[in-house]
Amino acid sequence: MKKIIIIPDTFKGTLSSRDACDIMAKSAKRFFPHADVIPIPIADGGEGTVDAVLSAAGGEKNCVPVKGPLFDEVDACYGLLPDRTAVIEMAAAAGLPLMGDCKSVETATTYGVGELMRHALEQGAQRIVLGLGGSATNDGGCGAAAAMGAVFKDPDGNAFIPTGASLCRIASVDIDAVQASLRGIPVEAMCDIDNPLVGENGAAYIFAPQKGADAQTVRLLDDGLRHLTGIVARSFGIKIDVPGAGAAGGMGAGVAAFFNGRLIRGIDAMLDLVQFDKLLHDADVVFTGEGRLDSQSLMGKAVGGIAQRAKEAGIPVICVAGAVSNDIDEIYRSGITAAFSINQESLPFSEAAGKTRENLARTMDNIFRLLNWRNKAPRRSHAGRI
């Protein structure tokens, strides 16, 4: 075996993707010391996305001072890959942990995200990929747009930077400067939810309470986003309340409205960023994994996306998981060659969770023992007896 790709998702509640990668890769190297073992930790657009992509694809991390969600200065980093793709986490400049004890989502801004975008362009970025996870904001991406040169004016003609609480004050918006700076530069956002921008399933009602909003504030934020929808429709003639628009406090809508961007599945973005299709060339096997493998794993999630691409390339996929459901036939049809549960005993999750690291290592060792034996087994002639 010459080339092994290790690309697990998180084992929810027990192991991060990076930890799982380390355990699986260590086992691979033990049994196949001369193989090219390629570990790729998966990230979904939240904290850790930049580090995960850089570790797999190479590139440089740039750290710059920008405005945090409270308009104070914070140090934030983004990745610039060898192909000049900039990978930016919203959480780096507008993440919930940066709010500290202040849970005032209605006054939080994405301005720093736009500053990171602007800095990346100054460094020669030819493509921008935004991770929308972990935001503290609900401004529809207006702050980021303002940092990129958009001009928002109130009914009196005064320019201002809208936040969730002041979206209803927007009377006009000019994004000519934004369009000029992004001309020829594609913008994509990693998004794995399909919530609309407004309404009972929208950004404010579903996510703002997690960021500290009470019922009155939720209504204020939803009204503001609804107003923004009308402003964008009148100004640019586009509809932004589409599936996924409610991601990250309406940043999904802002990507479309202000940056002419598009929303893409997180796993598709991740696989493209690390050039997974290219890595599959001449690979012997792909190992993936997650906490529980079932039919839901095949619907837009990491394991399903990995299996689909590997199947198209004709590369076998072995999945290890904390638990494997009974709908195994459907799982195999998806492109997974074999699936294994790492749990050796029938234990409740509360007990099994503490043994995840040990169980994963043992399961990987067993699989590689079999693969190693297969490589070393003497070849028999077809005429011989087995």
SULWO-V81753 format. One record per pair of residues at least 24 apart in sequence whose C-alpha atoms are under 10 Angstrom apart, sorted by sequence separation. I is the first residue (numbers start at 1). J is the second residue. If there is no record, write none. Layout:
I/J ; I/J
This chain:
4/28 ; 17/41 ; 18/42 ; 54/78 ; 57/81 ; 58/82 ; 59/83 ; 62/86 ; 68/92 ; 69/93 ; 70/94 ; 74/98 ; 89/113 ; 90/114 ; 92/116 ; 139/163 ; 140/164 ; 150/174 ; 151/175 ; 198/222 ; 199/223 ; 225/249 ; 229/253 ; 233/257 ; 286/310 ; 307/331 ; 311/335 ; 340/364 ; 4/29 ; 16/41 ; 17/42 ; 18/43 ; 54/79 ; 57/82 ; 58/83 ; 59/84 ; 61/86 ; 68/93 ; 69/94 ; 88/113 ; 110/135 ; 138/163 ; 139/164 ; 142/167 ; 149/174 ; 150/175 ; 151/176 ; 197/222 ; 198/223 ; 225/250 ; 228/253 ; 229/254 ; 232/257 ; 285/310 ; 307/332 ; 308/333 ; 310/335 ; 311/336 ; 16/42 ; 17/43 ; 51/77 ; 53/79 ; 54/80 ; 57/83 ; 59/85 ; 60/86 ; 61/87 ; 66/92 ; 67/93 ; 68/94 ; 69/95 ; 72/98 ; 88/114 ; 90/116 ; 109/135 ; 110/136 ; 118/144 ; 137/163 ; 138/164 ; 139/165 ; 149/175 ; 150/176 ; 151/177 ; 198/224 ; 199/225 ; 228/254 ; 232/258 ; 293/319 ; 307/333 ; 308/334 ; 309/335 ; 310/336 ; 311/337 ; 323/349 ; 16/43 ; 50/77 ; 51/78 ; 52/79 ; 53/80 ; 54/81 ; 59/86 ; 66/93 ; 67/94 ; 68/95 ; 69/96 ; 89/116 ; 108/135 ; 109/136 ; 110/137 ; 114/141 ; 117/144 ; 137/164 ; 138/165 ; 139/166 ; 140/167 ; 146/173 ; 148/175 ; 149/176 ; 150/177 ; 151/178 ; 198/225 ; 199/226 ; 222/249 ; 283/310 ; 293/320 ; 294/321 ; 304/331 ; 307/334 ; 308/335 ; 322/349 ; 340/367 ; 4/32 ; 50/78 ; 51/79 ; 53/81 ; 54/82 ; 65/93 ; 66/94 ; 69/97 ; 70/98 ; 88/116 ; 108/136 ; 109/137 ; 110/138 ; 111/139 ; 113/141 ; 114/142 ; 115/143 ; 116/144 ; 117/145 ; 139/167 ; 146/174 ; 149/177 ; 150/178 ; 197/225 ; 198/226 ; 221/249 ; 222/250 ; 225/253 ; 229/257 ; 289/317 ; 292/320 ; 293/321 ; 306/334 ; 307/335 ; 308/336 ; 3/32 ; 49/78 ; 50/79 ; 63/92 ; 69/98 ; 70/99 ; 87/116 ; 88/117 ; 107/136 ; 108/137 ; 109/138 ; 110/139 ; 114/143 ; 115/144 ; 118/147 ; 119/148 ; 138/167 ; 145/174 ; 146/175 ; 148/177 ; 149/178 ; 150/179 ; 197/226 ; 198/227 ; 228/257 ; 277/306 ; 280/309 ; 281/310 ; 285/314 ; 286/315 ; 287/316 ; 288/317 ; 289/318 ; 290/319 ; 291/320 ; 292/321 ; 293/322 ; 294/323 ; 295/324 ; 305/334 ; 306/335 ; 307/336 ; 1/31 ; 2/32 ; 18/48 ; 49/79 ; 50/80 ; 68/98 ; 69/99 ; 70/100 ; 86/116 ; 87/117 ; 105/135 ; 106/136 ; 107/137 ; 108/138 ; 109/139 ; 110/140 ; 111/141 ; 113/143 ; 114/144 ; 115/145 ; 117/147 ; 118/148 ; 145/175 ; 148/178 ; 149/179 ; 276/306 ; 280/310 ; 283/313 ; 284/314 ; 285/315 ; 286/316 ; 287/317 ; 288/318 ; 289/319 ; 290/320 ; 291/321 ; 292/322 ; 293/323 ; 294/324 ; 295/325 ; 304/334 ; 305/335 ; 306/336 ; 307/337 ; 322/352 ; 1/32 ; 2/33 ; 3/34 ; 4/35 ; 5/36 ; 6/37 ; 7/38 ; 8/39 ; 9/40 ; 10/41 ; 50/81 ; 68/99 ; 86/117 ; 105/136 ; 106/137 ; 107/138 ; 108/139 ; 109/140 ; 110/141 ; 111/142 ; 112/143 ; 113/144 ; 114/145 ; 115/146 ; 116/147 ; 117/148 ; 118/149 ; 142/173 ; 146/177 ; 147/178 ; 148/179 ; 149/180 ; 197/228 ; 198/229 ; 271/302 ; 282/313 ; 283/314 ; 284/315 ; 285/316 ; 286/317 ; 287/318 ; 288/319 ; 289/320 ; 290/321 ; 291/322 ; 292/323 ; 293/324 ; 294/325 ; 295/326 ; 303/334 ; 304/335 ; 322/353 ; 1/33 ; 2/34 ; 3/35 ; 4/36 ; 5/37 ; 6/38 ; 7/39 ; 8/40 ; 9/41 ; 10/42 ; 70/102 ; 88/120 ; 104/136 ; 105/137 ; 106/138 ; 107/139 ; 109/141 ; 110/142 ; 111/143 ; 112/144 ; 113/145 ; 114/146 ; 115/147 ; 116/148 ; 145/177 ; 146/178 ; 149/181 ; 197/229 ; 268/300 ; 270/302 ; 277/309 ; 281/313 ; 283/315 ; 284/316 ; 285/317 ; 286/318 ; 287/319 ; 288/320 ; 289/321 ; 290/322 ; 291/323 ; 292/324 ; 293/325 ; 294/326 ; 295/327 ; 298/330 ; 303/335 ; 304/336 ; 1/34 ; 2/35 ; 3/36 ; 4/37 ; 5/38 ; 6/39 ; 7/40 ; 8/41 ; 9/42 ; 10/43 ; 54/87 ; 86/119 ; 87/120 ; 103/136 ; 104/137 ; 105/138 ; 106/139 ; 109/142 ; 110/143 ; 111/144 ; 114/147 ; 115/148 ; 145/178 ; 148/181 ; 267/300 ; 268/301 ; 276/309 ; 277/310 ; 280/313 ; 281/314 ; 282/315 ; 283/316 ; 284/317 ; 285/318 ; 286/319 ; 287/320 ; 288/321 ; 289/322 ; 290/323 ; 291/324 ; 292/325 ; 293/326 ; 294/327 ; 295/328 ; 298/331 ; 303/336 ; 1/35 ; 2/36 ; 3/37 ; 4/38 ; 5/39 ; 6/40 ; 7/41 ; 8/42 ; 9/43 ; 18/52 ; 53/87 ; 70/104 ; 86/120 ; 103/137 ; 105/139 ; 109/143 ; 110/144 ; 111/145 ; 112/146 ; 113/147 ; 114/148 ; 115/149 ; 148/182 ; 266/300 ; 267/301 ; 268/302 ; 271/305 ; 276/310 ; 280/314 ; 281/315 ; 290/324 ; 293/327 ; 294/328 ; 295/329 ; 297/331 ; 322/356 ; 1/36 ; 2/37 ; 3/38 ; 4/39 ; 5/40 ; 6/41 ; 7/42 ; 8/43 ; 9/44 ; 17/52 ; 69/104 ; 70/105 ; 78/113 ; 85/120 ; 86/121 ; 108/143 ; 109/144 ; 110/145 ; 111/146 ; 112/147 ; 113/148 ; 114/149 ; 265/300 ; 266/301 ; 267/302 ; 271/306 ; 277/312 ; 278/313 ; 280/315 ; 293/328 ; 295/330 ; 296/331 ; 321/356 ; 50/86 ; 51/87 ; 69/105 ; 71/107 ; 76/112 ; 84/120 ; 85/121 ; 110/146 ; 111/147 ; 112/148 ; 265/301 ; 266/302 ; 267/303 ; 277/313 ; 294/330 ; 295/331 ; 298/334 ; 50/87 ; 70/107 ; 71/108 ; 75/112 ; 76/113 ; 84/121 ; 86/123 ; 95/132 ; 96/133 ; 97/134 ; 98/135 ; 99/136 ; 110/147 ; 111/148 ; 265/302 ; 267/304 ; 268/305 ; 294/331 ; 297/334 ; 298/335 ; 322/359 ; 49/87 ; 50/88 ; 69/107 ; 70/108 ; 71/109 ; 74/112 ; 78/116 ; 86/124 ; 87/125 ; 94/132 ; 95/133 ; 96/134 ; 97/135 ; 98/136 ; 99/137 ; 211/249 ; 267/305 ; 268/306 ; 271/309 ; 293/331 ; 298/336 ; 322/360 ; 49/88 ; 50/89 ; 69/108 ; 70/109 ; 71/110 ; 73/112 ; 76/115 ; 77/116 ; 78/117 ; 84/123 ; 85/124 ; 86/125 ; 92/131 ; 94/133 ; 95/134 ; 96/135 ; 97/136 ; 202/241 ; 207/246 ; 266/305 ; 267/306 ; 295/334 ; 321/360 ; 49/89 ; 68/108 ; 69/109 ; 70/110 ; 71/111 ; 72/112 ; 76/116 ; 80/120 ; 84/124 ; 85/125 ; 86/126 ; 87/127 ; 88/128 ; 89/129 ; 90/130 ; 91/131 ; 94/134 ; 95/135 ; 96/136 ; 164/204 ; 206/246 ; 207/247 ; 208/248 ; 265/305 ; 320/360 ; 47/88 ; 48/89 ; 68/109 ; 69/110 ; 70/111 ; 71/112 ; 78/119 ; 79/120 ; 84/125 ; 85/126 ; 86/127 ; 87/128 ; 88/129 ; 89/130 ; 90/131 ; 91/132 ; 92/133 ; 94/135 ; 95/136 ; 96/137 ; 202/243 ; 203/244 ; 205/246 ; 206/247 ; 207/248 ; 208/249 ; 268/309 ; 45/87 ; 46/88 ; 47/89 ; 49/91 ; 50/92 ; 67/109 ; 68/110 ; 69/111 ; 70/112 ; 78/120 ; 83/125 ; 84/126 ; 85/127 ; 86/128 ; 87/129 ; 88/130 ; 89/131 ; 90/132 ; 91/133 ; 92/134 ; 93/135 ; 94/136 ; 95/137 ; 202/244 ; 203/245 ; 204/246 ; 207/249 ; 321/363 ; 45/88 ; 46/89 ; 47/90 ; 48/91 ; 67/110 ; 68/111 ; 69/112 ; 80/123 ; 82/125 ; 83/126 ; 84/127 ; 85/128 ; 86/129 ; 87/130 ; 88/131 ; 89/132 ; 90/133 ; 91/134 ; 92/135 ; 93/136 ; 94/137 ; 197/240 ; 198/241 ; 202/245 ; 203/246 ; 204/247 ; 206/249 ; 207/250 ; 320/363 ; 45/89 ; 46/90 ; 47/91 ; 48/92 ; 67/111 ; 68/112 ; 69/113 ; 80/124 ; 81/125 ; 83/127 ; 84/128 ; 85/129 ; 86/130 ; 87/131 ; 88/132 ; 89/133 ; 90/134 ; 91/135 ; 196/240 ; 197/241 ; 198/242 ; 202/246 ; 203/247 ; 204/248 ; 320/364 ; 45/90 ; 46/91 ; 47/92 ; 66/111 ; 67/112 ; 68/113 ; 80/125 ; 89/134 ; 90/135 ; 91/136 ; 196/241 ; 197/242 ; 201/246 ; 202/247 ; 203/248 ; 204/249 ; 45/91 ; 46/92 ; 66/112 ; 67/113 ; 80/126 ; 81/127 ; 89/135 ; 90/136 ; 91/137 ; 195/241 ; 196/242 ; 197/243 ; 203/249 ; 204/250 ; 293/339 ; 65/112 ; 66/113 ; 67/114 ; 80/127 ; 90/137 ; 195/242 ; 196/243 ; 197/244 ; 198/245 ; 199/246 ; 202/249 ; 203/250 ; 293/340 ; 320/367 ; 47/95 ; 66/114 ; 67/115 ; 80/128 ; 194/242 ; 195/243 ; 196/244 ; 197/245 ; 198/246 ; 202/250 ; 203/251 ; 288/336 ; 293/341 ; 46/95 ; 66/115 ; 67/116 ; 194/243 ; 195/244 ; 196/245 ; 197/246 ; 203/252 ; 287/336 ; 292/341 ; 318/367 ; 65/115 ; 66/116 ; 79/129 ; 94/144 ; 111/161 ; 193/243 ; 194/244 ; 195/245 ; 196/246 ; 197/247 ; 286/336 ; 289/339 ; 291/341 ; 64/115 ; 65/116 ; 110/161 ; 111/162 ; 193/244 ; 194/245 ; 195/246 ; 196/247 ; 197/248 ; 286/337 ; 287/338 ; 288/339 ; 289/340 ; 290/341 ; 291/342 ; 64/116 ; 78/130 ; 109/161 ; 110/162 ; 111/163 ; 165/217 ; 168/220 ; 192/244 ; 193/245 ; 194/246 ; 195/247 ; 197/249 ; 198/250 ; 285/337 ; 287/339 ; 289/341 ; 63/116 ; 66/119 ; 109/162 ; 110/163 ; 164/217 ; 165/218 ; 167/220 ; 168/221 ; 191/244 ; 193/246 ; 194/247 ; 197/250 ; 289/342 ; 62/116 ; 90/144 ; 108/162 ; 109/163 ; 128/182 ; 164/218 ; 166/220 ; 167/221 ; 168/222 ; 170/224 ; 190/244 ; 191/245 ; 193/247 ; 196/250 ; 197/251 ; 64/119 ; 107/162 ; 108/163 ; 109/164 ; 127/182 ; 165/220 ; 166/221 ; 167/222 ; 168/223 ; 169/224 ; 173/228 ; 191/246 ; 192/247 ; 193/248 ; 195/250 ; 197/252 ; 63/119 ; 106/162 ; 107/163 ; 108/164 ; 126/182 ; 164/220 ; 165/221 ; 167/223 ; 168/224 ; 171/227 ; 172/228 ; 191/247 ; 196/252 ; 197/253 ; 62/119 ; 106/163 ; 107/164 ; 108/165 ; 126/183 ; 127/184 ; 128/185 ; 129/186 ; 130/187 ; 131/188 ; 132/189 ; 133/190 ; 140/197 ; 164/221 ; 165/222 ; 167/224 ; 168/225 ; 170/227 ; 171/228 ; 190/247 ; 191/248 ; 195/252 ; 196/253 ; 62/120 ; 105/163 ; 106/164 ; 107/165 ; 126/184 ; 127/185 ; 128/186 ; 129/187 ; 130/188 ; 131/189 ; 132/190 ; 133/191 ; 163/221 ; 164/222 ; 165/223 ; 166/224 ; 167/225 ; 168/226 ; 169/227 ; 170/228 ; 173/231 ; 189/247 ; 194/252 ; 105/164 ; 106/165 ; 107/166 ; 122/181 ; 126/185 ; 127/186 ; 128/187 ; 129/188 ; 130/189 ; 131/190 ; 132/191 ; 133/192 ; 164/223 ; 165/224 ; 166/225 ; 167/226 ; 168/227 ; 169/228 ; 172/231 ; 173/232 ; 193/252 ; 104/164 ; 105/165 ; 106/166 ; 118/178 ; 121/181 ; 125/185 ; 126/186 ; 127/187 ; 128/188 ; 129/189 ; 130/190 ; 131/191 ; 132/192 ; 164/224 ; 165/225 ; 167/227 ; 168/228 ; 171/231 ; 172/232 ; 175/235 ; 62/123 ; 104/165 ; 106/167 ; 121/182 ; 126/187 ; 127/188 ; 128/189 ; 129/190 ; 130/191 ; 163/224 ; 164/225 ; 167/228 ; 170/231 ; 174/235 ; 175/236 ; 191/252 ; 162/224 ; 172/234 ; 173/235 ; 174/236 ; 189/251 ; 190/252 ; 291/353 ; 118/181 ; 140/203 ; 168/231 ; 172/235 ; 173/236 ; 189/252 ; 118/182 ; 121/185 ; 139/203 ; 167/231 ; 188/252 ; 117/182 ; 138/203 ; 139/204 ; 291/356 ; 69/135 ; 70/136 ; 137/203 ; 138/204 ; 189/255 ; 69/136 ; 70/137 ; 137/204 ; 188/255 ; 189/256 ; 69/137 ; 187/255 ; 188/256 ; 138/207 ; 187/256 ; 194/263 ; 117/187 ; 137/207 ; 138/208 ; 193/263 ; 136/207 ; 137/208 ; 188/259 ; 191/262 ; 192/263 ; 289/360 ; 135/207 ; 136/208 ; 187/259 ; 188/260 ; 189/261 ; 190/262 ; 191/263 ; 192/264 ; 193/265 ; 138/211 ; 186/259 ; 187/260 ; 188/261 ; 189/262 ; 190/263 ; 191/264 ; 192/265 ; 193/266 ; 69/143 ; 136/210 ; 137/211 ; 185/259 ; 186/260 ; 187/261 ; 188/262 ; 189/263 ; 190/264 ; 191/265 ; 192/266 ; 136/211 ; 185/260 ; 186/261 ; 187/262 ; 188/263 ; 189/264 ; 190/265 ; 191/266 ; 192/267 ; 135/211 ; 136/212 ; 183/259 ; 185/261 ; 186/262 ; 187/263 ; 188/264 ; 189/265 ; 190/266 ; 191/267 ; 134/211 ; 182/259 ; 183/260 ; 188/265 ; 189/266 ; 190/267 ; 191/268 ; 287/364 ; 181/259 ; 182/260 ; 190/268 ; 191/269 ; 179/258 ; 190/269 ; 50/130 ; 67/147 ; 138/218 ; 178/258 ; 179/259 ; 189/269 ; 190/270 ; 49/130 ; 50/131 ; 140/221 ; 178/259 ; 179/260 ; 188/269 ; 49/131 ; 139/221 ; 175/257 ; 176/258 ; 178/260 ; 48/131 ; 138/221 ; 175/258 ; 45/129 ; 46/130 ; 47/131 ; 49/133 ; 138/222 ; 140/224 ; 174/258 ; 175/259 ; 45/130 ; 46/131 ; 47/132 ; 139/224 ; 140/225 ; 164/249 ; 173/258 ; 45/131 ; 46/132 ; 47/133 ; 138/224 ; 139/225 ; 142/228 ; 164/250 ; 44/131 ; 45/132 ; 46/133 ; 47/134 ; 138/225 ; 43/131 ; 44/132 ; 45/133 ; 46/134 ; 47/135 ; 140/228 ; 44/133 ; 45/134 ; 46/135 ; 139/228 ; 140/229 ; 43/133 ; 69/163 ; 106/204 ; 105/204 ; 85/185 ; 89/189 ; 85/186 ; 86/187 ; 87/188 ; 88/189 ; 89/190 ; 85/187 ; 87/189 ; 106/208 ; 105/208 ; 104/208 ; 105/209 ; 103/208 ; 105/210 ; 106/211 ; 140/245 ; 103/209 ; 105/211 ; 106/212 ; 140/246 ; 103/210 ; 104/211 ; 105/212 ; 106/213 ; 140/247 ; 141/248 ; 144/251 ; 193/300 ; 103/211 ; 104/212 ; 105/213 ; 138/246 ; 140/248 ; 141/249 ; 142/250 ; 143/251 ; 150/258 ; 192/300 ; 102/211 ; 103/212 ; 104/213 ; 138/247 ; 139/248 ; 140/249 ; 141/250 ; 142/251 ; 145/254 ; 192/301 ; 102/212 ; 103/213 ; 104/214 ; 138/248 ; 139/249 ; 140/250 ; 141/251 ; 144/254 ; 145/255 ; 148/258 ; 106/217 ; 137/248 ; 138/249 ; 139/250 ; 140/251 ; 141/252 ; 142/253 ; 143/254 ; 144/255 ; 148/259 ; 99/211 ; 105/217 ; 106/218 ; 135/247 ; 136/248 ; 137/249 ; 138/250 ; 139/251 ; 140/252 ; 141/253 ; 142/254 ; 145/257 ; 146/258 ; 104/217 ; 105/218 ; 134/247 ; 135/248 ; 136/249 ; 137/250 ; 138/251 ; 140/253 ; 141/254 ; 142/255 ; 145/258 ; 96/210 ; 106/220 ; 133/247 ; 134/248 ; 135/249 ; 137/251 ; 140/254 ; 141/255 ; 144/258 ; 145/259 ; 96/211 ; 106/221 ; 132/247 ; 133/248 ; 134/249 ; 139/254 ; 140/255 ; 141/256 ; 142/257 ; 144/259 ; 96/212 ; 105/221 ; 132/248 ; 135/251 ; 141/257 ; 142/258 ; 131/248 ; 132/249 ; 140/257 ; 141/258 ; 106/224 ; 132/250 ; 140/258 ; 141/259 ; 132/251 ; 132/252 ; 130/251 ; 130/252 ; 130/255 ; 130/261 ; 132/263 ; 129/261 ; 128/261 ; 129/262 ; 130/263 ; 129/263 ; 132/266 ; 129/264 ; 131/266 ; 110/248 ; 131/269 ; 110/249 ; 130/269 ; 129/269 ; 110/251 ; 129/270 ; 45/189 ; 46/190 ; 105/249 ; 129/273 ; 45/190 ; 44/190 ; 45/191 ; 44/191 ; 45/192 ; 44/192 ; 95/248 ; 94/248 ; 91/248 ; 90/248 ; 90/251 ; 87/273 ; 86/273 ; 85/273 ; 83/273 ; 81/273 ; 81/274 ; 57/273 ; 58/274 ; 53/270 ; 56/273 ; 57/274 ; 52/270 ; 53/271 ; 56/274 ; 57/275 ; 54/273 ; 55/274 ; 56/275 ; 57/276 ; 45/265 ; 46/266 ; 53/273 ; 54/274 ; 56/276 ; 44/265 ; 45/266 ; 49/270 ; 53/274 ; 44/266 ; 45/267 ; 52/274 ; 43/266 ; 44/267 ; 42/266 ; 43/267 ; 45/269 ; 42/267 ; 44/269 ; 45/270 ; 43/269 ; 44/270 ; 43/270 ; 42/270 ; 41/270 ; 42/271 ; 40/270 ; 40/271 ; 40/274 ; 40/276 ; 38/279 ; 38/283 ; 37/283 ; 42/288 ; 36/283 ; 41/288 ; 38/286 ; 39/287 ; 40/288 ; 35/284 ; 44/301 ; 9/267 ; 44/302 ; 43/302 ; 42/302 ; 25/287 ; 24/287 ; 7/271 ; 24/288 ; 24/289 ; 21/287 ; 21/288 ; 20/288 ; 21/289 ; 7/276 ; 20/289 ; 20/290 ; 5/276 ; 17/288 ; 17/289 ; 17/290 ; 5/279 ; 16/290 ; 4/279 ; 5/280 ; 15/290 ; 3/279 ; 4/280 ; 15/291 ; 3/280 ; 14/291 ; 3/281 ; 4/282 ; 5/283 ; 8/286 ; 10/288 ; 11/289 ; 12/290 ; 13/291 ; 3/282 ; 4/283 ; 5/284 ; 6/285 ; 7/286 ; 8/287 ; 9/288 ; 10/289 ; 11/290 ; 12/291 ; 2/282 ; 3/283 ; 4/284 ; 5/285 ; 6/286 ; 7/287 ; 8/288 ; 9/289 ; 10/290 ; 11/291 ; 12/292 ; 2/283 ; 3/284 ; 4/285 ; 5/286 ; 6/287 ; 7/288 ; 8/289 ; 9/290 ; 10/291 ; 11/292 ; 1/283 ; 2/284 ; 3/285 ; 4/286 ; 5/287 ; 6/288 ; 7/289 ; 8/290 ; 9/291 ; 10/292 ; 1/284 ; 2/285 ; 3/286 ; 4/287 ; 5/288 ; 6/289 ; 7/290 ; 8/291 ; 1/285 ; 9/301 ; 10/302 ; 9/302 ; 8/302 ; 9/303 ; 7/302 ; 8/303 ; 7/303 ; 24/320 ; 8/306 ; 7/306 ; 14/322 ; 11/321 ; 12/322 ; 8/319 ; 10/321 ; 11/322 ; 5/317 ; 6/318 ; 7/319 ; 8/320 ; 9/321 ; 8/321 ; 24/357 ; 27/360 ; 23/357 ; 27/361 ; 31/365 ; 14/349 ; 23/358 ; 26/361 ; 27/362 ; 30/365 ; 13/349 ; 20/356 ; 24/360 ; 25/361 ; 27/363 ; 28/364 ; 31/367 ; 32/368 ; 20/357 ; 23/360 ; 24/361 ; 27/364 ; 28/365 ; 31/368 ; 32/369 ; 14/352 ; 15/353 ; 19/357 ; 23/361 ; 24/362 ; 26/364 ; 27/365 ; 30/368 ; 31/369 ; 14/353 ; 15/354 ; 22/361 ; 23/362 ; 24/363 ; 25/364 ; 26/365 ; 27/366 ; 28/367 ; 29/368 ; 30/369 ; 31/370 ; 32/371 ; 13/353 ; 14/354 ; 20/360 ; 24/364 ; 27/367 ; 28/368 ; 31/371 ; 32/372 ; 12/353 ; 13/354 ; 14/355 ; 15/356 ; 20/361 ; 23/364 ; 24/365 ; 27/368 ; 28/369 ; 31/372 ; 11/353 ; 14/356 ; 15/357 ; 27/369 ; 31/373 ; 13/356 ; 14/357 ; 11/356 ; 15/360 ; 11/357 ; 1/371 ; 1/372 ; 1/375
